[in-house]
Amino acid sequence: MTLPVPSGADLLTRGLDVLRSHQERSQRTLSLIPAENIMAPLARLPFLADAAARYMFDEHPDTAAGDWRFPAGKEAAWLETGLTVPLLRRLTGAATVNVRPLSGLHAMQMVLAALGGPPGSTIACLAPDQGGHYATADIARQLGYTPVHLPGRGMHGLDTDALAGFLSEHRPSLVYVDQCHALTGLDIAPLADAIKYGRLQTVLHVDISHTLGLVLGGALANPLAGGADSISASTHKSFPGPQKGIIATRTAATGERITAIQPQNVSNHHFAAVAALGLSLAAFADRAGPYAQAVVANARTLGKELAHSGWSLAGSEFGYTRTHQLWVTHTPQPTARAAAAHLYEAGLHVNWLTDLPVGQPALRLGLAEATWLGLGAEDMPALAQIMTAAADESVPLTELAARTAALRPVPGRRYPFAPRLEGDAAQTAAAGVEAVLAEVMA
Protein backbone atom coordinates (compact mmCIF):
# COMPACT_ATOMS: atom_id res chain seq x y z
CA MET A 1 0.00 0.00 0.00
CA THR A 2 1.37 3.37 -1.04
CA LEU A 3 0.91 6.06 1.57
CA PRO A 4 0.06 9.56 0.36
CA VAL A 5 2.96 12.01 0.37
CA PRO A 6 2.02 15.08 2.43
CA SER A 7 2.19 18.39 0.63
CA GLY A 8 4.45 21.23 1.69
CA ALA A 9 1.41 23.14 2.95
CA ASP A 10 0.35 20.16 5.05
CA LEU A 11 3.83 19.82 6.52
CA LEU A 12 4.00 23.55 7.25
CA THR A 13 0.64 23.38 9.02
CA ARG A 14 1.75 20.34 11.03
CA GLY A 15 5.02 22.01 11.97
CA LEU A 16 3.26 25.15 13.16
CA ASP A 17 0.79 23.04 15.12
CA VAL A 18 3.64 21.23 16.91
CA LEU A 19 5.27 24.60 17.64
CA ARG A 20 1.97 25.92 19.02
CA SER A 21 1.51 22.86 21.24
CA HIS A 22 5.05 23.21 22.58
CA GLN A 23 4.52 26.90 23.26
CA GLU A 24 1.27 26.24 25.11
CA ARG A 25 2.98 23.69 27.36
CA SER A 26 5.77 26.15 28.08
CA GLN A 27 3.21 28.60 29.44
CA ARG A 28 2.04 26.18 32.15
CA THR A 29 5.32 24.50 33.12
CA LEU A 30 8.57 25.51 34.83
CA SER A 31 12.08 24.65 33.67
CA LEU A 32 14.49 23.79 36.47
CA ILE A 33 17.24 22.78 34.05
CA PRO A 34 20.39 24.77 34.93
CA ALA A 35 21.69 24.68 31.35
CA GLU A 36 18.62 26.55 30.06
CA ASN A 37 17.19 30.01 30.46
CA ILE A 38 14.67 32.15 28.62
CA MET A 39 15.13 35.55 27.04
CA ALA A 40 12.95 38.55 27.76
CA PRO A 41 10.22 38.48 25.09
CA LEU A 42 11.40 41.53 23.13
CA ALA A 43 14.94 40.12 22.99
CA ARG A 44 13.64 37.22 20.89
CA LEU A 45 12.48 39.51 18.08
CA PRO A 46 15.71 39.39 15.99
CA PHE A 47 15.08 35.72 15.20
CA LEU A 48 11.94 36.77 13.30
CA ALA A 49 13.51 39.80 11.66
CA ASP A 50 15.50 40.20 8.46
CA ALA A 51 18.70 40.22 10.54
CA ALA A 52 18.36 36.45 10.93
CA ALA A 53 19.26 36.04 7.24
CA ARG A 54 22.29 38.36 7.17
CA TYR A 55 26.05 38.19 7.56
CA MET A 56 27.88 40.86 9.54
CA PHE A 57 31.61 40.45 8.95
CA ASP A 58 32.64 44.07 9.58
CA GLU A 59 33.67 44.32 13.23
CA HIS A 60 34.87 47.93 12.76
CA PRO A 61 32.20 49.43 10.48
CA ASP A 62 33.17 53.06 11.09
CA THR A 63 36.80 52.64 10.05
CA ALA A 64 38.61 51.94 6.81
CA ALA A 65 38.56 48.24 7.75
CA GLY A 66 34.80 48.22 7.27
CA ASP A 67 34.67 47.49 3.55
CA TRP A 68 31.16 45.96 3.55
CA ARG A 69 31.59 43.20 1.01
CA PHE A 70 28.37 41.81 2.54
CA PRO A 71 26.40 45.06 2.94
CA ALA A 72 22.92 43.63 3.73
CA GLY A 73 23.63 43.78 7.47
CA LYS A 74 24.94 47.34 7.45
CA GLU A 75 21.80 49.01 8.81
CA ALA A 76 21.73 46.59 11.77
CA ALA A 77 25.48 46.55 12.52
CA TRP A 78 25.06 48.77 15.60
CA LEU A 79 23.29 45.90 17.36
CA GLU A 80 26.69 44.18 17.52
CA THR A 81 29.22 47.00 17.52
CA GLY A 82 27.26 49.61 19.47
CA LEU A 83 25.18 47.45 21.81
CA THR A 84 26.33 43.88 22.39
CA VAL A 85 30.10 44.32 22.46
CA PRO A 86 30.17 47.54 24.55
CA LEU A 87 27.72 46.13 27.12
CA LEU A 88 29.72 42.92 27.44
CA ARG A 89 32.96 44.86 27.86
CA ARG A 90 31.34 46.99 30.55
CA LEU A 91 29.85 44.10 32.46
CA THR A 92 32.92 41.84 32.26
CA GLY A 93 35.54 44.56 32.66
CA ALA A 94 37.35 43.05 29.66
CA ALA A 95 39.72 44.74 27.25
CA THR A 96 38.25 42.84 24.32
CA VAL A 97 35.10 40.82 23.74
CA ASN A 98 34.53 38.32 20.94
CA VAL A 99 30.93 37.41 20.06
CA ARG A 100 31.79 35.14 17.13
CA PRO A 101 31.48 31.71 18.87
CA LEU A 102 28.23 29.90 18.15
CA SER A 103 28.07 28.19 21.54
CA GLY A 104 30.02 27.60 24.72
CA LEU A 105 31.59 24.44 23.29
CA HIS A 106 32.54 26.32 20.13
CA ALA A 107 34.13 29.01 22.30
CA MET A 108 36.11 26.25 24.02
CA GLN A 109 37.39 25.01 20.66
CA MET A 110 38.39 28.53 19.62
CA VAL A 111 40.21 29.18 22.90
CA LEU A 112 42.11 25.89 22.72
CA ALA A 113 43.09 26.57 19.11
CA ALA A 114 44.15 30.16 19.80
CA LEU A 115 45.83 29.87 23.18
CA GLY A 116 46.92 26.23 23.40
CA GLY A 117 50.31 26.73 21.76
CA PRO A 118 51.96 24.54 19.12
CA PRO A 119 50.87 20.91 18.60
CA GLY A 120 52.15 18.64 21.33
CA SER A 121 51.77 21.29 24.03
CA THR A 122 50.27 20.35 27.37
CA ILE A 123 46.87 21.72 28.39
CA ALA A 124 45.67 21.42 31.99
CA CYS A 125 41.98 21.17 32.82
CA LEU A 126 39.68 19.99 35.60
CA ALA A 127 38.96 16.31 36.12
CA PRO A 128 35.34 15.20 35.66
CA ASP A 129 35.06 14.35 39.36
CA GLN A 130 35.70 18.03 40.03
CA GLY A 131 33.00 19.15 37.65
CA GLY A 132 35.23 19.43 34.59
CA HIS A 133 33.50 19.51 31.20
CA TYR A 134 33.22 16.12 29.54
CA ALA A 135 34.60 17.36 26.19
CA THR A 136 37.67 19.42 27.13
CA ALA A 137 40.29 16.69 27.21
CA ASP A 138 38.95 15.01 24.06
CA ILE A 139 38.93 18.26 22.09
CA ALA A 140 42.46 19.03 23.30
CA ARG A 141 43.61 15.64 21.98
CA GLN A 142 41.82 16.20 18.65
CA LEU A 143 43.75 19.45 18.26
CA GLY A 144 47.05 17.69 18.92
CA TYR A 145 47.53 18.67 22.58
CA THR A 146 48.25 16.55 25.64
CA PRO A 147 45.64 17.07 28.37
CA VAL A 148 46.40 16.65 32.07
CA HIS A 149 44.13 17.15 35.07
CA LEU A 150 44.75 19.82 37.67
CA PRO A 151 45.35 18.54 41.21
CA GLY A 152 42.06 18.74 43.07
CA ARG A 153 40.80 18.79 46.61
CA GLY A 154 37.19 17.72 47.00
CA MET A 155 34.52 18.52 44.45
CA HIS A 156 35.10 22.27 44.30
CA GLY A 157 38.68 23.02 45.25
CA LEU A 158 42.21 22.86 43.89
CA ASP A 159 45.04 21.29 45.86
CA THR A 160 46.89 24.54 46.39
CA ASP A 161 49.85 22.78 48.04
CA ALA A 162 50.44 20.72 44.89
CA LEU A 163 49.93 23.47 42.30
CA ALA A 164 53.52 24.76 42.11
CA GLY A 165 54.96 21.27 41.66
CA PHE A 166 52.29 20.32 39.14
CA LEU A 167 52.92 23.39 37.00
CA SER A 168 56.70 22.96 37.22
CA GLU A 169 56.41 19.33 36.12
CA HIS A 170 53.94 19.75 33.24
CA ARG A 171 54.59 23.36 32.19
CA PRO A 172 51.25 23.66 30.41
CA SER A 173 50.87 26.23 27.67
CA LEU A 174 47.25 26.73 28.73
CA VAL A 175 45.29 26.07 31.91
CA TYR A 176 41.63 25.75 30.93
CA VAL A 177 39.41 25.81 34.03
CA ASP A 178 36.26 24.15 32.72
CA GLN A 179 33.91 23.99 35.72
CA CYS A 180 30.72 22.60 34.18
CA HIS A 181 29.03 21.20 37.28
CA ALA A 182 29.34 23.72 40.10
CA LEU A 183 27.68 24.21 43.46
CA THR A 184 30.24 26.86 44.36
CA GLY A 185 32.73 28.93 42.41
CA LEU A 186 36.34 27.81 42.11
CA ASP A 187 38.90 30.18 43.66
CA ILE A 188 41.42 30.74 40.87
CA ALA A 189 43.63 33.22 42.73
CA PRO A 190 46.04 30.51 44.00
CA LEU A 191 46.29 29.13 40.48
CA ALA A 192 46.99 32.55 38.99
CA ASP A 193 49.60 33.19 41.71
CA ALA A 194 51.30 29.84 41.09
CA ILE A 195 51.58 30.62 37.37
CA LYS A 196 52.92 34.10 38.09
CA TYR A 197 55.47 33.11 40.72
CA GLY A 198 56.59 30.11 38.68
CA ARG A 199 57.51 32.54 35.88
CA LEU A 200 55.64 30.36 33.41
CA GLN A 201 54.43 31.38 29.96
CA THR A 202 51.10 29.76 30.77
CA VAL A 203 47.78 31.31 29.76
CA LEU A 204 44.99 30.99 32.35
CA HIS A 205 41.49 30.70 30.93
CA VAL A 206 38.24 30.18 32.86
CA ASP A 207 35.03 28.88 31.29
CA ILE A 208 32.07 30.42 33.13
CA SER A 209 29.31 29.10 30.89
CA HIS A 210 27.10 28.04 33.77
CA THR A 211 27.79 31.02 36.00
CA LEU A 212 27.98 33.94 33.55
CA GLY A 213 24.84 35.62 34.88
CA LEU A 214 26.05 35.24 38.46
CA VAL A 215 29.50 36.63 37.64
CA LEU A 216 28.07 39.60 35.72
CA GLY A 217 25.72 40.23 38.65
CA GLY A 218 28.48 40.05 41.26
CA ALA A 219 27.20 36.95 43.09
CA LEU A 220 30.42 35.15 42.12
CA ALA A 221 33.90 36.55 41.59
CA ASN A 222 34.95 37.69 38.12
CA PRO A 223 37.89 35.50 37.03
CA LEU A 224 39.39 38.39 35.02
CA ALA A 225 39.71 40.35 38.25
CA GLY A 226 41.23 37.28 39.92
CA GLY A 227 44.08 36.92 37.44
CA ALA A 228 42.64 34.98 34.49
CA ASP A 229 43.86 36.04 31.07
CA SER A 230 40.51 35.26 29.46
CA ILE A 231 37.04 33.88 30.07
CA SER A 232 34.43 32.27 27.85
CA ALA A 233 30.81 31.35 28.30
CA SER A 234 27.61 30.28 26.72
CA THR A 235 24.90 32.89 27.13
CA HIS A 236 21.77 30.90 27.97
CA LYS A 237 22.32 29.30 31.39
CA SER A 238 22.43 31.54 34.46
CA PHE A 239 22.47 34.43 31.97
CA PRO A 240 19.03 34.84 30.32
CA GLY A 241 20.13 35.17 26.72
CA PRO A 242 20.14 33.36 23.38
CA GLN A 243 22.03 30.15 22.67
CA LYS A 244 25.37 31.72 21.81
CA GLY A 245 29.00 31.84 22.97
CA ILE A 246 31.37 34.67 23.92
CA ILE A 247 35.04 35.12 24.80
CA ALA A 248 36.43 38.05 26.82
CA THR A 249 40.08 38.86 27.48
CA ARG A 250 41.97 40.90 30.07
CA THR A 251 44.41 42.32 27.51
CA ALA A 252 44.16 43.35 23.89
CA ALA A 253 47.06 41.05 23.00
CA THR A 254 45.15 37.97 24.13
CA GLY A 255 42.10 39.18 22.23
CA GLU A 256 44.19 39.49 19.06
CA ARG A 257 45.22 35.84 19.38
CA ILE A 258 41.55 34.86 19.47
CA THR A 259 40.71 37.06 16.47
CA ALA A 260 43.59 35.61 14.47
CA ILE A 261 42.07 32.11 14.38
CA GLN A 262 38.51 33.28 13.58
CA PRO A 263 38.61 32.83 9.80
CA GLN A 264 39.41 29.12 10.18
CA ASN A 265 36.88 28.53 12.96
CA VAL A 266 33.75 30.57 12.24
CA SER A 267 32.26 32.35 9.27
CA ASN A 268 28.58 33.02 9.86
CA HIS A 269 28.37 33.85 13.57
CA HIS A 270 24.55 34.06 13.50
CA PHE A 271 23.92 37.78 13.60
CA ALA A 272 20.35 37.42 14.88
CA ALA A 273 21.72 35.67 17.97
CA VAL A 274 24.22 38.51 18.47
CA ALA A 275 21.40 41.05 18.23
CA ALA A 276 19.31 39.00 20.66
CA LEU A 277 22.28 38.88 23.02
CA GLY A 278 22.59 42.66 22.90
CA LEU A 279 18.91 43.14 23.69
CA SER A 280 19.19 40.55 26.47
CA LEU A 281 22.14 42.42 27.96
CA ALA A 282 20.18 45.67 27.80
CA ALA A 283 17.29 44.00 29.65
CA PHE A 284 19.69 42.53 32.23
CA ALA A 285 22.26 45.25 32.86
CA ASP A 286 20.45 47.59 35.26
CA ARG A 287 19.33 44.84 37.67
CA ALA A 288 22.10 42.30 37.23
CA GLY A 289 23.02 42.38 40.91
CA PRO A 290 19.54 41.83 42.37
CA TYR A 291 18.85 39.09 39.82
CA ALA A 292 22.07 37.20 40.59
CA GLN A 293 21.49 37.44 44.34
CA ALA A 294 17.89 36.26 43.91
CA VAL A 295 18.99 33.23 41.86
CA VAL A 296 21.35 32.06 44.60
CA ALA A 297 18.81 32.80 47.35
CA ASN A 298 16.11 30.83 45.53
CA ALA A 299 18.41 27.86 44.97
CA ARG A 300 19.51 27.78 48.61
CA THR A 301 15.93 28.10 49.83
CA LEU A 302 14.68 25.30 47.58
CA GLY A 303 17.57 23.11 48.71
CA LYS A 304 16.63 23.65 52.34
CA GLU A 305 12.95 22.95 51.68
CA LEU A 306 13.70 19.73 49.79
CA ALA A 307 16.06 18.56 52.54
CA HIS A 308 13.32 19.15 55.11
CA SER A 309 11.04 16.98 52.97
CA GLY A 310 13.48 14.06 53.08
CA TRP A 311 15.43 14.59 49.88
CA SER A 312 19.23 14.20 50.00
CA LEU A 313 21.36 16.91 48.40
CA ALA A 314 25.06 17.49 47.96
CA GLY A 315 26.61 20.59 49.51
CA SER A 316 24.72 20.58 52.81
CA GLU A 317 27.88 21.82 54.56
CA PHE A 318 27.59 25.20 52.79
CA GLY A 319 23.83 25.57 52.43
CA TYR A 320 23.49 23.26 49.39
CA THR A 321 24.74 25.76 46.81
CA ARG A 322 26.38 29.09 46.11
CA THR A 323 25.33 29.07 42.44
CA HIS A 324 22.08 28.40 40.56
CA GLN A 325 22.56 24.61 40.73
CA LEU A 326 21.34 21.96 43.18
CA TRP A 327 22.38 18.28 43.08
CA VAL A 328 19.83 15.82 44.42
CA THR A 329 21.28 12.40 45.28
CA HIS A 330 18.14 10.78 46.71
CA THR A 331 14.39 11.30 46.23
CA PRO A 332 11.32 9.26 47.20
CA GLN A 333 11.55 7.59 43.75
CA PRO A 334 13.91 4.60 43.38
CA THR A 335 16.00 6.26 40.63
CA ALA A 336 16.85 9.76 39.44
CA ARG A 337 15.41 8.93 36.03
CA ALA A 338 12.07 7.86 37.53
CA ALA A 339 11.95 11.02 39.65
CA ALA A 340 12.60 13.19 36.58
CA ALA A 341 9.78 11.45 34.71
CA HIS A 342 7.30 12.08 37.55
CA LEU A 343 8.37 15.72 37.79
CA TYR A 344 7.88 16.15 34.04
CA GLU A 345 4.28 14.96 34.32
CA ALA A 346 3.84 17.48 37.15
CA GLY A 347 4.99 20.27 34.82
CA LEU A 348 8.57 20.52 36.08
CA HIS A 349 11.53 19.98 33.74
CA VAL A 350 14.75 18.77 35.40
CA ASN A 351 18.03 17.08 34.43
CA TRP A 352 18.86 13.58 35.53
CA LEU A 353 22.56 12.96 34.96
CA THR A 354 25.08 10.19 35.43
CA ASP A 355 28.23 12.35 35.40
CA LEU A 356 27.80 14.65 38.41
CA PRO A 357 30.74 14.51 40.85
CA VAL A 358 28.62 12.56 43.38
CA GLY A 359 29.37 9.03 42.18
CA GLN A 360 25.81 8.07 41.23
CA PRO A 361 22.92 9.10 38.97
CA ALA A 362 21.36 12.27 40.38
CA LEU A 363 19.07 15.17 39.60
CA ARG A 364 20.64 18.50 38.66
CA LEU A 365 18.28 21.40 39.31
CA GLY A 366 18.69 25.07 38.43
CA LEU A 367 16.80 28.18 39.57
CA ALA A 368 18.00 30.76 37.05
CA GLU A 369 15.10 30.60 34.60
CA ALA A 370 12.44 30.42 37.32
CA THR A 371 14.01 33.48 38.99
CA TRP A 372 14.20 35.46 35.75
CA LEU A 373 10.59 34.55 35.09
CA GLY A 374 9.60 35.98 38.47
CA LEU A 375 9.60 33.31 41.20
CA GLY A 376 10.98 34.43 44.56
CA ALA A 377 12.10 32.81 47.77
CA GLU A 378 8.51 32.95 49.01
CA ASP A 379 7.54 30.54 46.19
CA MET A 380 10.13 27.88 47.05
CA PRO A 381 8.09 26.09 49.77
CA ALA A 382 5.20 25.59 47.33
CA LEU A 383 7.60 24.41 44.63
CA ALA A 384 9.20 21.93 47.03
CA GLN A 385 5.77 20.63 48.01
CA ILE A 386 4.86 20.00 44.37
CA MET A 387 8.15 18.23 43.76
CA THR A 388 7.82 16.04 46.84
CA ALA A 389 4.21 15.10 46.11
CA ALA A 390 5.19 14.18 42.55
CA ALA A 391 8.11 12.06 43.70
CA ASP A 392 6.28 10.21 46.48
CA GLU A 393 3.09 9.88 44.38
CA SER A 394 0.92 11.25 47.18
CA VAL A 395 -1.06 13.57 44.85
CA PRO A 396 -2.23 12.88 41.28
CA LEU A 397 0.22 14.25 38.76
CA THR A 398 -2.53 16.07 36.84
CA GLU A 399 -3.42 17.99 39.99
CA LEU A 400 0.23 18.82 40.57
CA ALA A 401 0.58 20.02 36.97
CA ALA A 402 -2.26 22.46 37.63
CA ARG A 403 -0.49 23.68 40.78
CA THR A 404 2.71 24.19 38.79
CA ALA A 405 0.82 26.23 36.19
CA ALA A 406 -0.68 28.36 38.96
CA LEU A 407 2.78 28.94 40.44
CA ARG A 408 3.98 30.66 37.28
CA PRO A 409 3.87 34.45 37.74
CA VAL A 410 0.92 36.25 36.19
CA PRO A 411 1.79 38.61 33.29
CA GLY A 412 2.24 41.66 35.50
CA ARG A 413 4.78 39.83 37.68
CA ARG A 414 6.80 38.23 34.90
CA TYR A 415 10.38 39.27 34.19
CA PRO A 416 10.66 41.51 37.26
CA PHE A 417 14.38 42.08 36.65
CA ALA A 418 13.87 43.42 33.11
CA PRO A 419 13.01 47.10 32.57
CA ARG A 420 9.41 48.12 31.95
CA LEU A 421 9.05 50.12 28.77
CA GLU A 422 6.84 53.18 29.01
CA GLY A 423 6.11 56.30 27.00
CA ASP A 424 8.24 56.81 23.91
CA ALA A 425 10.26 53.65 24.61
CA ALA A 426 7.10 51.56 24.63
CA GLN A 427 5.88 53.17 21.39
CA THR A 428 9.22 52.50 19.70
CA ALA A 429 9.15 48.87 20.83
CA ALA A 430 5.59 48.43 19.61
CA ALA A 431 6.48 49.87 16.22
CA GLY A 432 9.40 47.46 15.92
CA VAL A 433 7.23 44.49 16.81
CA GLU A 434 4.55 45.54 14.32
CA ALA A 435 7.09 45.93 11.51
CA VAL A 436 8.50 42.44 12.05
CA LEU A 437 5.15 40.71 12.53
CA ALA A 438 3.72 42.41 9.43
CA GLU A 439 6.40 40.67 7.37
CA VAL A 440 5.91 37.35 9.16
CA MET A 441 2.15 37.31 8.56
CA ALA A 442 2.22 38.79 5.02
Secondary structure, DSSP 8 states (H G I E B T S, - for coil): -------HHHHHHHHHHHHHHHHHHHTT-EE--TT-----GGGGGGGTSGGGG-----S-TTSTT---SSGGGGGGTHIIIIIIHHHHHHHHT-SEEE---SSHHHHHHHHHHHHS-STT-EEEE--GGGTB-TTHHHHHHHTT-EEEE--EETTTEE-HHHHHHHHHHH--SEEEE-B-S-SS----HHHHHHHHHTT---EEEEE-TTTHHHHHTTSS--TTTTT-SEEEEESSSSS-S-S-EEEEESSHHHHHHHHHTHHHH-S---HHHHHHHHHHHHHHHTTHHHHHHHHHHHHHHHHHHHHHTT-EETTGGGTS-SSSEEEEEE-SSSSHHHHHHHHHHTTEE-EEES-STTSS-EEEEE-HHHHHHT--GGGHHHHHHHHHHHHHT-S-HHHHHHHHHHHS--GGGSSTTS----HHHHHHHHHHHHHHHHHHH-
